[in-house]
Amino acid sequence: MTSASETQKFTEQPLLEVRDFQVELITDTAIIRAVDAVSFSIHRGETVTIIGESGSGKSTTAMGILRLLPEDLAVLSGTVVIDGVDISADPKAIDKVRGRTLALIPQDPMTALSPVHSIGSQLFEAISIAGAASAKDKAALQARAVRLLEQVHIPTPEKQLKKYPHQLSGGMLQRVLIAIALASEPQLLVADEPTSALDVTVQAGILDLLLELQEQRGIGILMITHDLGVARLISDRIHVMKDGAFVESGEVQQIVDHPATEYTQSLLAAVPVLGEWDETPAATGRRAATTDPALTQTGAKP
């Protein structure tokens, strides 16, 4: 039974509504339809994930919605409405929401951040562009930057502001990118493979952070990932993408427990599963192998 809060969430205007969205890429030899008539929506406090293998079109979908694809190489069609602003009818309208209502968390912090500018200078720039503090008010910029780094659980933020990207770990840099995205206090975050370059432990911390920020601020999240394990942890709804089109969509439990397509089943099968714990010491196992009659009779090596 749907609760009153859930009913209210889905009767209000979506933060993002995408209808029949297409992206055609122009090459020297052909026109390729990279995204084929996809439709979905995201409400406040909701995480919607687009999942698929590399080349399926999921990141192209996100970059197309953000209008970050080269205009001379990508032809967009369909309807995209962000917080009531129709950016498909007026392409310049994206400037009203991008970096304000809408923010992007890029995939690779080592390429997204400038290696020759400090963490502080890059965060100060994001804060001033968002209008949260004047570029001339150094004290206000510093205070705002420290608060943002504290929000993403970076220790001793004053010291971190003076460092350069190569001086921080991958997990810390990903938190810096999240802080930069939060500088404009967005209502919708687009997270493009935000954990793909991180190890499992750090990955879990970043996902926990996104969920915490969502609970505190009620932001909507569009998650782009190839990892169904990540999608299962963070999503409300999942859209499975293959060859530029959605082959299956539904609530997270429906997709994970009862996948309807062979492609989704293959994605699930690719998620590593721990086997039973073997308490036999490794050395004992090797000794047993050397005394195996089948090996000694044939002269085979263990």
C-alpha positions as CSV (number, residue, x, y, z in Angstrom):
1,M,0.0,0.0,0.0
2,T,1.4,3.4,-1.0
3,S,2.0,5.8,1.9
4,A,0.8,9.4,2.0
5,S,4.3,10.7,1.5
6,E,4.9,8.5,-1.5
7,T,1.6,9.6,-3.0
8,Q,2.5,13.2,-2.6
9,K,6.0,12.7,-4.1
10,F,4.6,11.2,-7.3
11,T,1.7,13.7,-7.7
12,E,4.1,16.7,-7.6
13,Q,6.0,17.9,-10.6
14,P,9.1,15.7,-11.4
15,L,12.6,17.3,-11.0
16,L,13.4,15.7,-14.4
17,E,11.1,14.4,-17.0
18,V,12.5,12.9,-20.2
19,R,10.2,11.8,-23.1
20,D,11.2,10.2,-26.3
21,F,14.7,11.5,-26.0
22,Q,17.1,10.7,-28.9
23,V,20.7,11.4,-29.6
24,E,22.1,11.0,-33.1
25,L,25.9,11.2,-33.5
26,I,27.3,12.5,-36.9
27,T,30.4,10.7,-38.1
28,D,32.4,11.0,-41.3
29,T,30.7,7.9,-42.7
30,A,27.3,7.7,-41.1
31,I,24.7,9.0,-38.6
32,I,24.5,6.7,-35.5
33,R,21.5,6.7,-33.2
34,A,23.3,6.4,-29.8
35,V,20.1,7.0,-27.7
36,D,16.8,5.7,-29.1
37,A,13.6,7.3,-27.7
38,V,14.1,6.8,-24.0
39,S,11.6,8.1,-21.4
40,F,11.9,8.4,-17.6
41,S,11.4,10.8,-14.7
42,I,13.0,11.6,-11.4
43,H,11.2,13.0,-8.3
44,R,12.6,14.8,-5.3
45,G,14.4,12.4,-2.9
46,E,14.5,9.6,-5.5
47,T,17.4,7.8,-7.2
48,V,16.9,6.5,-10.7
49,T,19.7,4.5,-12.2
50,I,20.5,3.8,-15.9
51,I,22.6,0.7,-16.1
52,G,24.3,-1.1,-19.0
53,E,27.6,-2.3,-20.3
54,S,30.2,0.1,-21.8
55,G,28.9,1.5,-25.0
56,S,25.2,1.0,-24.2
57,G,24.5,4.7,-24.4
58,K,23.9,5.5,-20.7
59,S,26.6,8.2,-20.4
60,T,25.6,9.7,-23.7
61,T,22.0,10.0,-22.4
62,A,23.3,11.9,-19.3
63,M,25.6,14.2,-21.3
64,G,22.8,14.8,-23.8
65,I,20.3,15.8,-21.1
66,L,23.0,18.2,-19.7
67,R,23.6,19.4,-23.3
68,L,27.3,18.8,-22.9
69,L,27.7,17.0,-26.2
70,P,29.3,18.9,-29.1
71,E,26.5,20.7,-31.0
72,D,28.1,20.1,-34.4
73,L,28.4,16.3,-33.8
74,A,25.2,15.5,-31.8
75,V,21.6,16.0,-32.9
76,L,19.1,15.9,-29.9
77,S,15.4,15.4,-30.1
78,G,12.5,14.7,-27.8
79,T,11.5,16.5,-24.6
80,V,13.6,17.2,-21.5
81,V,12.0,19.3,-18.7
82,I,14.2,20.1,-15.7
83,D,12.3,21.5,-12.6
84,G,9.7,23.0,-15.0
85,V,12.2,24.4,-17.5
86,D,11.8,22.9,-21.0
87,I,15.3,22.8,-22.3
88,S,14.4,21.0,-25.5
89,A,12.1,23.9,-26.7
90,D,14.8,26.4,-25.8
91,P,18.4,25.0,-25.8
92,K,19.7,28.1,-24.1
93,A,17.4,27.4,-21.1
94,I,20.0,24.9,-19.9
95,D,22.0,27.8,-18.6
96,K,19.2,28.6,-16.2
97,V,19.5,25.2,-14.5
98,R,23.0,23.7,-15.2
99,G,25.2,24.5,-12.2
100,R,22.2,25.7,-10.3
101,T,19.2,23.3,-10.1
102,L,21.3,20.6,-11.8
103,A,24.8,19.6,-11.1
104,L,27.2,16.9,-12.4
105,I,29.5,14.6,-10.5
106,P,32.0,13.5,-13.2
107,Q,33.4,10.0,-13.6
108,D,37.2,10.5,-13.1
109,P,38.4,13.1,-10.6
110,M,41.9,13.0,-11.9
111,T,40.8,14.4,-15.3
112,A,37.9,16.5,-14.0
113,L,40.1,18.6,-11.7
114,S,42.8,20.9,-12.8
115,P,46.2,19.5,-11.8
116,V,47.8,23.0,-11.6
117,H,45.2,24.6,-9.4
118,S,44.7,23.9,-5.7
119,I,41.6,22.3,-4.3
120,G,40.6,25.6,-2.7
121,S,40.9,27.7,-5.9
122,Q,38.7,25.2,-7.8
123,L,36.1,25.1,-5.0
124,F,36.2,28.9,-4.7
125,E,35.4,29.2,-8.4
126,A,32.4,26.9,-8.1
127,I,31.1,28.8,-5.1
128,S,31.4,32.2,-6.8
129,I,29.8,31.0,-10.1
130,A,26.9,29.6,-8.0
131,G,26.5,33.0,-6.4
132,A,26.9,31.7,-2.9
133,A,29.7,34.2,-2.2
134,S,31.4,37.0,-4.0
135,A,34.8,36.2,-5.6
136,K,36.1,39.3,-3.9
137,D,35.0,38.2,-0.4
138,K,37.8,35.8,0.4
139,A,36.6,35.1,4.0
140,A,33.1,34.2,2.8
141,L,34.6,31.9,0.1
142,Q,36.9,30.2,2.6
143,A,34.1,29.7,5.1
144,R,31.7,28.3,2.5
145,A,34.4,26.0,1.1
146,V,35.2,24.6,4.6
147,R,31.5,23.9,5.2
148,L,31.2,22.0,1.9
149,L,34.3,19.9,2.6
150,E,32.9,19.2,6.1
151,Q,29.6,18.1,4.6
152,V,31.4,15.5,2.5
153,H,33.4,14.3,5.5
154,I,36.8,15.5,4.5
155,P,39.0,15.9,7.6
156,T,41.0,19.1,8.4
157,P,39.3,20.9,5.5
158,E,41.4,24.1,5.9
159,K,44.6,22.1,5.2
160,Q,43.0,20.2,2.2
161,L,42.1,23.5,0.5
162,K,45.8,24.3,0.1
163,K,46.6,21.0,-1.5
164,Y,46.7,20.0,-5.2
165,P,44.8,17.0,-6.7
166,H,47.9,14.8,-6.9
167,Q,48.2,15.1,-3.1
168,L,44.9,13.5,-2.3
169,S,43.6,9.9,-2.7
170,G,41.0,8.9,-5.3
171,G,38.3,8.7,-2.6
172,M,39.1,12.2,-1.3
173,L,39.1,13.6,-4.8
174,Q,35.7,12.1,-5.5
175,R,34.4,13.8,-2.3
176,V,35.9,17.1,-3.6
177,L,33.9,16.7,-6.8
178,I,30.8,16.1,-4.8
179,A,31.5,19.2,-2.7
180,I,31.9,21.2,-6.0
181,A,28.6,19.9,-7.2
182,L,26.9,20.8,-4.0
183,A,28.3,24.4,-4.1
184,S,25.2,25.6,-6.0
185,E,22.8,23.7,-3.7
186,P,21.3,21.7,-6.6
187,Q,18.0,19.8,-6.5
188,L,19.2,17.2,-9.0
189,L,22.6,15.4,-9.2
190,V,23.7,13.5,-12.2
191,A,26.4,11.0,-11.1
192,D,28.3,9.6,-14.0
193,E,30.0,6.4,-12.8
194,P,31.1,8.2,-9.6
195,T,32.6,5.1,-8.0
196,S,34.1,3.2,-11.0
197,A,37.7,4.2,-10.4
198,L,37.6,3.5,-6.7
199,D,38.2,0.3,-4.7
200,V,35.3,-1.4,-3.0
201,T,35.8,0.1,0.5
202,V,36.0,3.6,-0.8
203,Q,33.2,3.0,-3.1
204,A,30.9,2.1,-0.3
205,G,31.8,5.3,1.6
206,I,30.9,7.4,-1.5
207,L,27.6,5.7,-1.9
208,D,26.8,6.2,1.8
209,L,27.7,9.8,1.4
210,L,25.3,10.3,-1.6
211,L,22.5,8.6,0.3
212,E,23.2,10.8,3.4
213,L,23.1,14.0,1.3
214,Q,19.9,12.9,-0.4
215,E,18.2,12.2,3.0
216,Q,19.4,15.6,4.3
217,R,18.5,17.7,1.3
218,G,15.8,15.7,-0.6
219,I,17.8,15.9,-3.8
220,G,17.0,13.7,-6.8
221,I,19.9,11.6,-8.2
222,L,20.4,10.2,-11.7
223,M,23.0,7.5,-11.3
224,I,24.9,6.2,-14.4
225,T,26.7,2.9,-13.7
226,H,27.6,-0.5,-15.2
227,D,27.6,-2.1,-11.8
228,L,24.4,-3.7,-10.8
229,G,25.7,-4.1,-7.3
230,V,25.9,-0.3,-7.0
231,A,22.5,0.1,-8.6
232,R,20.9,-2.4,-6.1
233,L,22.2,-0.5,-3.1
234,I,21.3,3.1,-4.1
235,S,18.3,3.0,-6.5
236,D,14.6,3.3,-6.3
237,R,14.1,2.5,-9.9
238,I,16.4,1.0,-12.6
239,H,16.4,1.4,-16.4
240,V,18.5,-1.3,-18.1
241,M,20.0,0.0,-21.3
242,K,21.3,-1.9,-24.3
243,D,22.3,-0.5,-27.7
244,G,20.9,2.9,-26.9
245,A,17.4,1.8,-25.7
246,F,15.8,0.7,-22.5
247,V,15.2,-3.1,-22.6
248,E,13.7,-3.3,-19.1
249,S,12.6,-0.8,-16.4
250,G,11.1,-1.2,-13.0
251,E,11.5,-0.9,-9.2
252,V,14.9,-2.1,-8.0
253,Q,13.6,-5.3,-6.3
254,Q,11.6,-6.2,-9.4
255,I,14.7,-5.9,-11.6
256,V,17.1,-7.7,-9.2
257,D,14.8,-10.5,-8.1
258,H,12.7,-11.1,-11.2
259,P,14.7,-9.9,-14.3
260,A,12.5,-10.2,-17.4
261,T,15.2,-10.1,-20.1
262,E,18.2,-12.3,-20.9
263,Y,20.4,-9.2,-21.0
264,T,19.5,-8.2,-17.4
265,Q,20.0,-11.8,-16.3
266,S,23.5,-11.6,-17.8
267,L,24.2,-8.4,-15.9
268,L,23.1,-10.0,-12.7
269,A,25.2,-13.1,-13.4
270,A,28.3,-10.8,-13.8
271,V,28.0,-9.6,-10.2
272,P,30.6,-11.5,-8.1
273,V,29.2,-13.8,-5.4
274,L,31.3,-15.0,-2.5
275,G,31.4,-18.8,-2.2
276,E,31.4,-20.9,1.0
277,W,34.4,-20.3,3.3
278,D,37.1,-22.9,3.1
279,E,38.9,-23.3,6.4
280,T,41.5,-25.6,4.9
281,P,44.9,-24.0,5.2
282,A,46.5,-23.2,1.8
283,A,49.7,-25.1,2.7
284,T,47.7,-28.3,3.6
285,G,45.8,-28.0,0.4
286,R,49.1,-28.0,-1.6
287,R,50.5,-31.0,0.3
288,A,47.3,-32.9,-0.4
289,A,47.6,-32.1,-4.1
290,T,51.2,-33.5,-4.3
291,T,50.1,-36.8,-2.9
292,D,47.1,-37.2,-5.2
293,P,47.6,-40.7,-6.9
294,A,46.1,-39.4,-10.1
295,L,48.9,-36.8,-10.3
296,T,51.8,-39.1,-9.3
297,Q,50.7,-41.8,-11.7
298,T,50.6,-39.5,-14.8
299,G,53.6,-37.4,-13.8
300,A,51.4,-34.3,-13.9
301,K,52.4,-31.2,-11.8
302,P,50.0,-29.8,-9.2
